[in-house]
């Protein structure tokens, strides 16, 4: 299986347990692995035969506008569901890094989901 990965996309979302933490968007780094058979794109050299990672990145950069989450776990679940429904990979793994503990480089939450065949 082949995959397309966006690594450490810098986004600014309102996420945190307290109202104060959610008051302003904070910097997060998001990695999205999308399992997708792009062999026909490799042969045809056509963007329509693959997942356009630029479109995914632009979507995720805007996704936090007007939204907030208390838990990074909920955010990761929402992002995984969005990528599965909008871009149709066979599977997705989303990792979000949050910089809320000064003594730690970051806290990371990740979740993988697969599309159920119909």
N, CA, C and O atoms as a GROMACS GRO file, in nm:
protein
  472
    1UNK      N    1   0.085  -0.119   0.000
    1UNK     CA    2   0.000   0.000   0.000
    1UNK      C    3   0.088   0.124   0.000
    1UNK      O    4   0.190   0.130   0.070
    2UNK      N    5   0.049   0.218  -0.077
    2UNK     CA    6   0.122   0.344  -0.083
    2UNK      C    7   0.053   0.447   0.007
    2UNK      O    8  -0.063   0.431   0.045
    3UNK      N    9   0.127   0.552   0.040
    3UNK     CA   10   0.068   0.653   0.127
    3UNK      C   11   0.122   0.790   0.092
    3UNK      O   12   0.230   0.805   0.034
    4UNK      N   13   0.042   0.889   0.128
    4UNK     CA   14   0.077   1.030   0.113
    4UNK      C   15   0.078   1.088   0.254
    4UNK      O   16  -0.017   1.069   0.330
    5UNK      N   17   0.185   1.159   0.289
    5UNK     CA   18   0.199   1.210   0.424
    5UNK      C   19   0.225   1.361   0.422
    5UNK      O   20   0.312   1.409   0.350
    6UNK      N   21   0.150   1.432   0.503
    6UNK     CA   22   0.175   1.573   0.531
    6UNK      C   23   0.234   1.576   0.671
    6UNK      O   24   0.168   1.534   0.766
    7UNK      N   25   0.355   1.624   0.686
    7UNK     CA   26   0.427   1.616   0.813
    7UNK      C   27   0.434   1.754   0.880
    7UNK      O   28   0.480   1.851   0.820
    8UNK      N   29   0.389   1.759   1.004
    8UNK     CA   30   0.400   1.878   1.089
    8UNK      C   31   0.342   2.004   1.024
    8UNK      O   32   0.406   2.109   1.022
    9UNK      N   33   0.221   1.992   0.971
    9UNK     CA   34   0.150   2.109   0.921
    9UNK      C   35   0.119   2.200   1.038
    9UNK      O   36   0.057   2.157   1.136
   10UNK      N   37   0.162   2.324   1.030
   10UNK     CA   38   0.141   2.420   1.140
   10UNK      C   39   0.001   2.480   1.127
   10UNK      O   40  -0.029   2.552   1.032
   11UNK      N   41  -0.084   2.451   1.227
   11UNK     CA   42  -0.219   2.504   1.230
   11UNK      C   43  -0.239   2.578   1.362
   11UNK      O   44  -0.164   2.558   1.458
   12UNK      N   45  -0.339   2.664   1.365
   12UNK     CA   46  -0.372   2.739   1.486
   12UNK      C   47  -0.520   2.715   1.517
   12UNK      O   48  -0.608   2.769   1.450
   13UNK      N   49  -0.546   2.634   1.621
   13UNK     CA   50  -0.681   2.596   1.662
   13UNK      C   51  -0.700   2.629   1.809
   13UNK      O   52  -0.603   2.638   1.886
   14UNK      N   53  -0.826   2.648   1.848
   14UNK     CA   54  -0.861   2.668   1.988
   14UNK      C   55  -0.889   2.531   2.050
   14UNK      O   56  -0.991   2.469   2.022
   15UNK      N   57  -0.797   2.486   2.132
   15UNK     CA   58  -0.812   2.356   2.197
   15UNK      C   59  -0.757   2.362   2.338
   15UNK      O   60  -0.647   2.412   2.360
   16UNK      N   61  -0.835   2.312   2.433
   16UNK     CA   62  -0.792   2.311   2.572
   16UNK      C   63  -0.910   2.289   2.664
   16UNK      O   64  -1.023   2.322   2.631
   17UNK      N   65  -0.882   2.233   2.779
   17UNK     CA   66  -0.988   2.201   2.875
   17UNK      C   67  -1.051   2.327   2.934
   17UNK      O   68  -1.172   2.333   2.951
   18UNK      N   69  -0.969   2.428   2.964
   18UNK     CA   70  -1.023   2.549   3.027
   18UNK      C   71  -1.067   2.652   2.923
   18UNK      O   72  -1.019   2.652   2.809
   19UNK      N   73  -1.159   2.737   2.963
   19UNK     CA   74  -1.205   2.846   2.875
   19UNK      C   75  -1.087   2.935   2.836
   19UNK      O   76  -1.078   2.979   2.721
   20UNK      N   77  -0.997   2.961   2.931
   20UNK     CA   78  -0.882   3.047   2.903
   20UNK      C   79  -0.792   2.987   2.795
   20UNK      O   80  -0.742   3.058   2.708
   21UNK      N   81  -0.774   2.856   2.802
   21UNK     CA   82  -0.687   2.790   2.703
   21UNK      C   83  -0.750   2.793   2.564
   21UNK      O   84  -0.680   2.797   2.463
   22UNK      N   85  -0.883   2.790   2.559
   22UNK     CA   86  -0.953   2.792   2.430
   22UNK      C   87  -0.980   2.934   2.381
   22UNK      O   88  -1.032   2.952   2.271
   23UNK      N   89  -0.946   3.035   2.459
   23UNK     CA   90  -0.979   3.174   2.423
   23UNK      C   91  -0.907   3.220   2.297
   23UNK      O   92  -0.962   3.299   2.220
   24UNK      N   93  -0.785   3.173   2.276
   24UNK     CA   94  -0.706   3.214   2.160
   24UNK      C   95  -0.655   3.089   2.088
   24UNK      O   96  -0.620   2.989   2.152
   25UNK      N   97  -0.650   3.094   1.955
   25UNK     CA   98  -0.592   2.980   1.883
   25UNK      C   99  -0.447   2.959   1.926
   25UNK      O  100  -0.373   3.055   1.948
   26UNK      N  101  -0.408   2.833   1.937
   26UNK     CA  102  -0.270   2.802   1.971
   26UNK      C  103  -0.206   2.718   1.861
   26UNK      O  104  -0.274   2.648   1.786
   27UNK      N  105  -0.078   2.727   1.855
   27UNK     CA  106   0.000   2.655   1.753
   27UNK      C  107   0.000   2.506   1.782
   27UNK      O  108   0.030   2.462   1.893
   28UNK      N  109  -0.035   2.429   1.680
   28UNK     CA  110  -0.030   2.283   1.684
   28UNK      C  111   0.044   2.237   1.559
   28UNK      O  112   0.043   2.305   1.457
   29UNK      N  113   0.106   2.122   1.566
   29UNK     CA  114   0.164   2.059   1.448
   29UNK      C  115   0.086   1.932   1.420
   29UNK      O  116   0.064   1.850   1.509
   30UNK      N  117   0.043   1.916   1.295
   30UNK     CA  118  -0.042   1.804   1.258
   30UNK      C  119   0.026   1.723   1.148
   30UNK      O  120   0.071   1.778   1.048
   31UNK      N  121   0.031   1.592   1.168
   31UNK     CA  122   0.081   1.501   1.065
   31UNK      C  123  -0.035   1.412   1.022
   31UNK      O  124  -0.106   1.356   1.106
   32UNK      N  125  -0.054   1.400   0.891
   32UNK     CA  126  -0.163   1.319   0.836
   32UNK      C  127  -0.104   1.220   0.736
   32UNK      O  128  -0.050   1.259   0.632
   33UNK      N  129  -0.117   1.092   0.768
   33UNK     CA  130  -0.077   0.983   0.677
   33UNK      C  131  -0.204   0.931   0.611
   33UNK      O  132  -0.298   0.891   0.680
   34UNK      N  133  -0.206   0.930   0.478
   34UNK     CA  134  -0.323   0.880   0.405
   34UNK      C  135  -0.281   0.761   0.321
   34UNK      O  136  -0.200   0.774   0.229
   35UNK      N  137  -0.336   0.643   0.353
   35UNK     CA  138  -0.310   0.524   0.273
   35UNK      C  139  -0.396   0.532   0.148
   35UNK      O  140  -0.519   0.543   0.157
   36UNK      N  141  -0.333   0.527   0.033
   36UNK     CA  142  -0.406   0.546  -0.091
   36UNK      C  143  -0.328   0.482  -0.205
   36UNK      O  144  -0.208   0.504  -0.219
   37UNK      N  145  -0.397   0.403  -0.285
   37UNK     CA  146  -0.333   0.340  -0.401
   37UNK      C  147  -0.328   0.443  -0.515
   37UNK      O  148  -0.427   0.464  -0.585
   38UNK      N  149  -0.213   0.505  -0.532
   38UNK     CA  150  -0.199   0.606  -0.636
   38UNK      C  151  -0.125   0.552  -0.759
   38UNK      O  152  -0.064   0.629  -0.833
   39UNK      N  153  -0.130   0.421  -0.779
   39UNK     CA  154  -0.058   0.362  -0.894
   39UNK      C  155  -0.109   0.416  -1.028
   39UNK      O  156  -0.030   0.434  -1.120
   40UNK      N  157  -0.240   0.441  -1.039
   40UNK     CA  158  -0.290   0.495  -1.167
   40UNK      C  159  -0.243   0.638  -1.188
   40UNK      O  160  -0.223   0.680  -1.302
   41UNK      N  161  -0.225   0.714  -1.081
   41UNK     CA  162  -0.170   0.850  -1.093
   41UNK      C  163  -0.023   0.844  -1.134
   41UNK      O  164   0.024   0.927  -1.212
   42UNK      N  165   0.049   0.745  -1.082
   42UNK     CA  166   0.190   0.730  -1.118
   42UNK      C  167   0.205   0.699  -1.267
   42UNK      O  168   0.300   0.743  -1.330
   43UNK      N  169   0.111   0.624  -1.322
   43UNK     CA  170   0.115   0.590  -1.465
   43UNK      C  171   0.067   0.707  -1.550
   43UNK      O  172   0.130   0.741  -1.650
   44UNK      N  173  -0.046   0.768  -1.510
   44UNK     CA  174  -0.108   0.872  -1.593
   44UNK      C  175  -0.050   1.011  -1.572
   44UNK      O  176  -0.065   1.098  -1.658
   45UNK      N  177   0.015   1.034  -1.458
   45UNK     CA  178   0.068   1.166  -1.422
   45UNK      C  179  -0.044   1.269  -1.412
   45UNK      O  180  -0.027   1.385  -1.450
   46UNK      N  181  -0.160   1.225  -1.360
   46UNK     CA  182  -0.278   1.312  -1.348
   46UNK      C  183  -0.318   1.328  -1.202
   46UNK      O  184  -0.334   1.229  -1.130
   47UNK      N  185  -0.333   1.451  -1.159
   47UNK     CA  186  -0.367   1.483  -1.020
   47UNK      C  187  -0.504   1.426  -0.982
   47UNK      O  188  -0.527   1.396  -0.865
   48UNK      N  189  -0.592   1.411  -1.078
   48UNK     CA  190  -0.726   1.360  -1.051
   48UNK      C  191  -0.724   1.214  -1.004
   48UNK      O  192  -0.824   1.166  -0.951
   49UNK      N  193  -0.614   1.145  -1.023
   49UNK     CA  194  -0.603   1.003  -0.988
   49UNK      C  195  -0.541   0.980  -0.851
   49UNK      O  196  -0.510   0.867  -0.813
   50UNK      N  197  -0.523   1.088  -0.777
   50UNK     CA  198  -0.460   1.076  -0.645
   50UNK      C  199  -0.528   1.172  -0.548
   50UNK      O  200  -0.626   1.238  -0.584
   51UNK      N  201  -0.478   1.180  -0.429
   51UNK     CA  202  -0.525   1.280  -0.332
   51UNK      C  203  -0.436   1.402  -0.344
   51UNK      O  204  -0.314   1.392  -0.331
   52UNK      N  205  -0.495   1.515  -0.370
   52UNK     CA  206  -0.419   1.639  -0.384
   52UNK      C  207  -0.382   1.689  -0.243
   52UNK      O  208  -0.465   1.746  -0.173
   53UNK      N  209  -0.258   1.667  -0.205
   53UNK     CA  210  -0.216   1.702  -0.069
   53UNK      C  211  -0.221   1.851  -0.044
   53UNK      O  212  -0.237   1.893   0.070
   54UNK      N  213  -0.207   1.933  -0.147
   54UNK     CA  214  -0.219   2.078  -0.131
   54UNK      C  215  -0.360   2.115  -0.087
   54UNK      O  216  -0.378   2.200   0.001
   55UNK      N  217  -0.459   2.052  -0.148
   55UNK     CA  218  -0.599   2.076  -0.112
   55UNK      C  219  -0.626   2.031   0.032
   55UNK      O  220  -0.695   2.101   0.107
   56UNK      N  221  -0.573   1.915   0.069
   56UNK     CA  222  -0.590   1.866   0.207
   56UNK      C  223  -0.529   1.965   0.306
   56UNK      O  224  -0.591   1.999   0.406
   57UNK      N  225  -0.408   2.010   0.278
   57UNK     CA  226  -0.340   2.104   0.368
   57UNK      C  227  -0.418   2.234   0.382
   57UNK      O  228  -0.436   2.284   0.492
   58UNK      N  229  -0.465   2.288   0.271
   58UNK     CA  230  -0.542   2.412   0.275
   58UNK      C  231  -0.670   2.393   0.356
   58UNK      O  232  -0.709   2.481   0.433
   59UNK      N  233  -0.735   2.279   0.339
   59UNK     CA  234  -0.856   2.248   0.414
   59UNK      C  235  -0.827   2.243   0.564
   59UNK      O  236  -0.901   2.301   0.643
   60UNK      N  237  -0.719   2.176   0.602
   60UNK     CA  238  -0.685   2.163   0.743
   60UNK      C  239  -0.641   2.296   0.804
   60UNK      O  240  -0.664   2.320   0.923
   61UNK      N  241  -0.578   2.381   0.727
   61UNK     CA  242  -0.539   2.513   0.777
   61UNK      C  243  -0.662   2.596   0.814
   61UNK      O  244  -0.657   2.675   0.908
   62UNK      N  245  -0.772   2.578   0.741
   62UNK     CA  246  -0.896   2.653   0.767
   62UNK      C  247  -0.990   2.581   0.864
   62UNK      O  248  -1.082   2.643   0.917
   63UNK      N  249  -0.969   2.453   0.887
   63UNK     CA  250  -1.064   2.370   0.960
   63UNK      C  251  -1.095   2.423   1.101
   63UNK      O  252  -1.207   2.407   1.148
   64UNK      N  253  -1.000   2.483   1.167
   64UNK     CA  254  -1.020   2.531   1.304
   64UNK      C  255  -1.096   2.661   1.315
   64UNK      O  256  -1.132   2.701   1.426
   65UNK      N  257  -1.119   2.730   1.205
   65UNK     CA  258  -1.186   2.859   1.209
   65UNK      C  259  -1.328   2.845   1.264
   65UNK      O  260  -1.409   2.770   1.209
   66UNK      N  261  -1.357   2.917   1.373
   66UNK     CA  262  -1.490   2.915   1.431
   66UNK      C  263  -1.522   2.790   1.511
   66UNK      O  264  -1.636   2.769   1.551
   67UNK      N  265  -1.421   2.706   1.535
   67UNK     CA  266  -1.441   2.582   1.611
   67UNK      C  267  -1.349   2.581   1.733
   67UNK      O  268  -1.248   2.651   1.737
   68UNK      N  269  -1.388   2.501   1.832
   68UNK     CA  270  -1.299   2.478   1.945
   68UNK      C  271  -1.323   2.338   1.999
   68UNK      O  272  -1.430   2.280   1.981
   69UNK      N  273  -1.221   2.285   2.064
   69UNK     CA  274  -1.225   2.151   2.122
   69UNK      C  275  -1.167   2.158   2.262
   69UNK      O  276  -1.073   2.233   2.287
   70UNK      N  277  -1.223   2.080   2.353
   70UNK     CA  278  -1.165   2.069   2.486
   70UNK      C  279  -1.048   1.972   2.485
   70UNK      O  280  -0.946   1.996   2.550
   71UNK      N  281  -1.063   1.862   2.413
   71UNK     CA  282  -0.961   1.758   2.412
   71UNK      C  283  -0.895   1.742   2.276
   71UNK      O  284  -0.962   1.747   2.173
   72UNK      N  285  -0.765   1.724   2.276
   72UNK     CA  286  -0.692   1.694   2.153
   72UNK      C  287  -0.742   1.562   2.095
   72UNK      O  288  -0.743   1.543   1.973
   73UNK      N  289  -0.783   1.470   2.182
   73UNK     CA  290  -0.835   1.341   2.136
   73UNK      C  291  -0.958   1.360   2.047
   73UNK      O  292  -0.971   1.291   1.945
   74UNK      N  293  -1.047   1.450   2.083
   74UNK     CA  294  -1.166   1.479   2.001
   74UNK      C  295  -1.125   1.545   1.870
   74UNK      O  296  -1.180   1.513   1.764
   75UNK      N  297  -1.030   1.637   1.877
   75UNK     CA  298  -0.981   1.703   1.756
   75UNK      C  299  -0.923   1.601   1.658
   75UNK      O  300  -0.955   1.605   1.539
   76UNK      N  301  -0.840   1.510   1.707
   76UNK     CA  302  -0.778   1.408   1.621
   76UNK      C  303  -0.885   1.321   1.557
   76UNK      O  304  -0.876   1.289   1.438
   77UNK      N  305  -0.986   1.283   1.633
   77UNK     CA  306  -1.096   1.203   1.580
   77UNK      C  307  -1.170   1.280   1.469
   77UNK      O  308  -1.200   1.224   1.364
   78UNK      N  309  -1.199   1.408   1.494
   78UNK     CA  310  -1.269   1.490   1.394
   78UNK      C  311  -1.188   1.504   1.265
   78UNK      O  312  -1.243   1.496   1.156
   79UNK      N  313  -1.058   1.525   1.278
   79UNK     CA  314  -0.972   1.539   1.160
   79UNK      C  315  -0.968   1.408   1.082
   79UNK      O  316  -0.978   1.409   0.959
   80UNK      N  317  -0.952   1.296   1.152
   80UNK     CA  318  -0.949   1.166   1.084
   80UNK      C  319  -1.079   1.142   1.007
   80UNK      O  320  -1.076   1.097   0.893
   81UNK      N  321  -1.192   1.170   1.070
   81UNK     CA  322  -1.321   1.153   1.003
   81UNK      C  323  -1.334   1.244   0.881
   81UNK      O  324  -1.385   1.203   0.777
   82UNK      N  325  -1.288   1.367   0.895
   82UNK     CA  326  -1.297   1.461   0.782
   82UNK      C  327  -1.214   1.413   0.664
   82UNK      O  328  -1.262   1.413   0.550
   83UNK      N  329  -1.091   1.374   0.689
   83UNK     CA  330  -1.003   1.328   0.582
   83UNK      C  331  -1.062   1.203   0.515
   83UNK      O  332  -1.061   1.193   0.392
   84UNK      N  333  -1.113   1.110   0.594
   84UNK     CA  334  -1.174   0.989   0.536
   84UNK      C  335  -1.294   1.023   0.448
   84UNK      O  336  -1.307   0.971   0.338
   85UNK      N  337  -1.381   1.112   0.497
   85UNK     CA  338  -1.503   1.141   0.422
   85UNK      C  339  -1.478   1.230   0.300
   85UNK      O  340  -1.542   1.212   0.196
   86UNK      N  341  -1.386   1.326   0.312
   86UNK     CA  342  -1.364   1.421   0.202
   86UNK      C  343  -1.268   1.371   0.095
   86UNK      O  344  -1.286   1.400  -0.023
   87UNK      N  345  -1.166   1.297   0.134
   87UNK     CA  346  -1.057   1.266   0.040
   87UNK      C  347  -1.047   1.117   0.007
   87UNK      O  348  -0.969   1.078  -0.080
   88UNK      N  349  -1.124   1.034   0.076
   88UNK     CA  350  -1.142   0.893   0.045
   88UNK      C  351  -1.016   0.807   0.044
   88UNK      O  352  -1.003   0.721  -0.044
   89UNK      N  353  -0.923   0.827   0.137
   89UNK     CA  354  -0.813   0.730   0.146
   89UNK      C  355  -0.868   0.599   0.202
   89UNK      O  356  -0.976   0.597   0.260
   90UNK      N  357  -0.792   0.490   0.185
   90UNK     CA  358  -0.835   0.363   0.246
   90UNK      C  359  -0.820   0.371   0.398
   90UNK      O  360  -0.897   0.309   0.472
   91UNK      N  361  -0.722   0.446   0.444
   91UNK     CA  362  -0.701   0.464   0.587
   91UNK      C  363  -0.628   0.594   0.612
   91UNK      O  364  -0.566   0.651   0.522
   92UNK      N  365  -0.637   0.641   0.736
   92UNK     CA  366  -0.571   0.766   0.773
   92UNK      C  367  -0.516   0.751   0.914
   92UNK      O  368  -0.576   0.687   1.000
   93UNK      N  369  -0.401   0.812   0.936
   93UNK     CA  370  -0.343   0.823   1.070
   93UNK      C  371  -0.316   0.972   1.092
   93UNK      O  372  -0.245   1.035   1.015
   94UNK      N  373  -0.374   1.026   1.198
   94UNK     CA  374  -0.359   1.168   1.230
   94UNK      C  375  -0.287   1.180   1.363
   94UNK      O  376  -0.322   1.112   1.460
   95UNK      N  377  -0.185   1.264   1.366
   95UNK     CA  378  -0.114   1.295   1.490
   95UNK      C  379  -0.116   1.446   1.509
   95UNK      O  380  -0.088   1.521   1.415
   96UNK      N  381  -0.148   1.489   1.629
   96UNK     CA  382  -0.145   1.632   1.663
   96UNK      C  383  -0.048   1.651   1.779
   96UNK      O  384  -0.056   1.581   1.880
   97UNK      N  385   0.042   1.746   1.763
   97UNK     CA  386   0.137   1.781   1.868
   97UNK      C  387   0.095   1.915   1.927
   97UNK      O  388   0.070   2.013   1.857
   98UNK      N  389   0.087   1.916   2.061
   98UNK     CA  390   0.047   2.035   2.135
   98UNK      C  391   0.161   2.073   2.229
   98UNK      O  392   0.228   1.986   2.284
   99UNK      N  393   0.182   2.202   2.247
   99UNK     CA  394   0.296   2.252   2.323
   99UNK      C  395   0.252   2.317   2.453
   99UNK      O  396   0.280   2.434   2.478
  100UNK      N  397   0.183   2.239   2.536
  100UNK     CA  398   0.119   2.295   2.656
  100UNK      C  399   0.194   2.268   2.786
  100UNK      O  400   0.163   2.327   2.888
  101UNK      N  401   0.292   2.179   2.783
  101UNK     CA  402   0.370   2.149   2.903
  101UNK      C  403   0.511   2.205   2.884
  101UNK      O  404   0.587   2.152   2.803
  102UNK      N  405   0.545   2.311   2.956
  102UNK     CA  406   0.674   2.376   2.934
  102UNK      C  407   0.796   2.283   2.950
  102UNK      O  408   0.898   2.303   2.884
  103UNK      N  409   0.784   2.184   3.036
  103UNK     CA  410   0.897   2.094   3.060
  103UNK      C  411   0.908   1.982   2.956
  103UNK      O  412   1.004   1.904   2.959
  104UNK      N  413   0.813   1.973   2.866
  104UNK     CA  414   0.815   1.870   2.761
  104UNK      C  415   0.825   1.938   2.624
  104UNK      O  416   0.774   2.048   2.605
  105UNK      N  417   0.890   1.872   2.531
  105UNK     CA  418   0.898   1.927   2.395
  105UNK      C  419   0.759   1.942   2.335
  105UNK      O  420   0.729   2.044   2.274
  106UNK      N  421   0.675   1.840   2.351
  106UNK     CA  422   0.535   1.846   2.309
  106UNK      C  423   0.460   1.728   2.367
  106UNK      O  424   0.520   1.634   2.418
  107UNK      N  425   0.327   1.734   2.357
  107UNK     CA  426   0.239   1.622   2.386
  107UNK      C  427   0.179   1.583   2.253
  107UNK      O  428   0.137   1.669   2.175
  108UNK      N  429   0.174   1.453   2.226
  108UNK     CA  430   0.126   1.405   2.098
  108UNK      C  431   0.008   1.310   2.118
  108UNK      O  432   0.012   1.221   2.203
  109UNK      N  433  -0.096   1.329   2.037
  109UNK     CA  434  -0.211   1.239   2.036
  109UNK      C  435  -0.230   1.194   1.892
  109UNK      O  436  -0.231   1.276   1.800
  110UNK      N  437  -0.246   1.062   1.873
  110UNK     CA  438  -0.265   1.012   1.737
  110UNK      C  439  -0.377   0.909   1.732
  110UNK      O  440  -0.409   0.844   1.832
  111UNK      N  441  -0.436   0.896   1.614
  111UNK     CA  442  -0.546   0.801   1.592
  111UNK      C  443  -0.545   0.758   1.447
  111UNK      O  444  -0.527   0.838   1.356
  112UNK      N  445  -0.565   0.628   1.427
  112UNK     CA  446  -0.579   0.575   1.293
  112UNK      C  447  -0.721   0.527   1.270
  112UNK      O  448  -0.785   0.473   1.360
  113UNK      N  449  -0.770   0.546   1.148
  113UNK     CA  450  -0.904   0.501   1.110
  113UNK      C  451  -0.898   0.448   0.967
  113UNK      O  452  -0.816   0.493   0.887
  114UNK      N  453  -0.984   0.352   0.939
  114UNK     CA  454  -0.996   0.302   0.802
  114UNK      C  455  -1.138   0.321   0.753
  114UNK      O  456  -1.233   0.329   0.831
  115UNK      N  457  -1.149   0.328   0.623
  115UNK     CA  458  -1.281   0.343   0.561
  115UNK      C  459  -1.346   0.207   0.556
  115UNK      O  460  -1.283   0.108   0.520
  116UNK      N  461  -1.472   0.201   0.591
  116UNK     CA  462  -1.544   0.074   0.582
  116UNK      C  463  -1.593   0.054   0.440
  116UNK      O  464  -1.659   0.141   0.383
  117UNK      N  465  -1.560  -0.062   0.381
  117UNK     CA  466  -1.603  -0.087   0.242
  117UNK      C  467  -1.755  -0.097   0.232
  117UNK      O  468  -1.822  -0.146   0.323
  118UNK      N  469  -1.806  -0.050   0.121
  118UNK     CA  470  -1.953  -0.054   0.100
  118UNK      C  471  -1.988  -0.154  -0.004
  118UNK      O  472  -2.106  -0.172  -0.035
   0.00000   0.00000   0.00000
